[in-house]
Amino acid sequence: MAISQIVKNSMVIGSYIRRMFEEGIVLKKVHGEENVFDLSLGNPILEPPKVFTDELHQLVNHPWPGMHLQMEDPGYAATRTAVAAQITRDTGVQFKAQDIVMAYGAAGAVNAAFKTLLNPGEEVISFTPNYFEYVNYSANHGGGIKYIPADKNLNPDLEALAAGMTTNTRAIIINSPNNPTGHVYTAQTLKNIAEVVTRRSAELKHRVYIVSDDVYTGLYYGQGKCPRMAQYYPHTIVGTSYSKDLSLPGERIGYLAVHPECEDREDILKGLVYANQVLGFINPPATMQNIVRKLQDASVDINIYRRKRDLFYDNLTEMGYSIVKPQGAFYIFPTSPNPDDEAFVQELKKLLVLTVPGHVFRAPGYFRLCYCVDDRVIMGSLKGFKEAIAKYKK
Ligand SMILES: Cc1ncc(COP(=O)(O)O)c(C=O)c1O
């Protein structure tokens, strides 16, 4: 066999969503584009804000010598200064340019963090439902993963977290707002997590870091700013990108921010730069670093996503679906009326509505839908959702 067994096994889960997408293309050919409602892929539909295009034009029309050459290892100093100022405004934590390493999207950021932290065989704790790639990101760097399930309100089970932490735990990955649930941890939940991790690190005499995947913090529908882990735990490494709030997932631009009070901060920063190099990212694209420097306050219009969330949530709950109302990102994660989530997703598929079963996110008994689609797709899917739940109603 040409490809390794590890790659072969990992591809099975990773390809589930893509397979659903491809089945959708076939269904569209048979039933007509307008009759198939694909809610399986989390690809933002909004175009980047106009200021992004303006800055891109500005750069193209006023090039300077060397703008496409190598740069200092952690990324352009001016960009890191702007990023540090923005994350300081957002969190109240005093980040400086030297705490920032530019990264190849949030995926590149989390990989660089895991590569930097993990010794072979050490593990990362991840709360489920979770982003299905974390297990692969940890395995990329010789690490394992331990899953800690959420409670019925989608908050982490803190007793299980305390019990699950051992001297073999190197890091905990947090993702709020969350993929696949859209759930946001409150400031109190983040404080509780920090309290458990601090206490257990002291008992174990072993520092456990938190890697905070903040990729959706720009898509937050609650009051004020989205609560962030770095506000409550100093040994936090933030990994994030502009993929969601500026709608730039194809441009691979993000950053890592190491909390200024993080233990062994300098070593970690050096490790992150090294990781970026040997993973082959080197730095994210120079052009994008030059543009996002100017766009620290810019965002897509998140009211559009908020309205789609309300439209979907209100209609589905009215039909009888049970859902923890998502406060961020662009996902809804209802309980599957059929406890067999795979079977329910297949039932929906027969009604030409494409979703992803919870087991893909280590949370059987649920299913995920992405509402970053046209209203036409949301409205069109409702008939199928209504029909699918009817037979489970008492
Ligand atoms: C939770 C989570 N983390 C990371 C990523 C990867 O983001 P990026 O495209 O910035 O690498 C995604 C993408 O959907 C995601 O949902």
The ligand as a Gaussian input file, in Angstrom:
#p B3LYP/6-31G(d) Opt

LIG

0 1
 C      -12.480000      24.828000      15.525000
 C      -11.649000      25.095000      14.323000
 N      -10.340000      25.260000      14.475000
 C       -9.540000      25.500000      13.418000
 C      -10.056000      25.579000      12.145000
 C       -9.126000      25.858000      11.009000
 O       -9.179000      27.232000      10.722000
 P       -8.204000      27.882000       9.618000
 O       -8.907000      27.793000       8.309000
 O       -7.984000      29.276000      10.050000
 O       -6.957000      27.093000       9.614000
 C      -11.426000      25.422000      11.937000
 C      -11.989000      25.481000      10.584000
 O      -13.151000      25.311000      10.325000
 C      -12.248000      25.166000      13.050000
 O      -13.575000      24.986000      12.915000

